[in-house]
């Protein structure tokens, strides 16, 4: 999976790249055939309370997108929360699509089961 990391008001360090890669790979591993790529944006807010905003935008093979944003005082936790929410959102969204796709398929006719005593 192609993961792109962008930062604003934060220096990108090798530790940050490794953390993002590890967390997204673990969270989205089962959806790799449905995902074209992901963009992770980390931004430090300016203000009295320093907080980090982590957003994960996932581009799907069929053209859809999933966008999730989380805020926390630590960048690692913001990434962890955003990747978990992205996994849940992707699971819900793809689950709905698969159910709809399956419901359109005709149900094959099955003959009645034979009685074992007969």
Helices and strands as residue ranges (DSSP letters): E 2-8, H 14-28, G 29-31, E 35-44, E 52-60, E 65-72, H 75-104
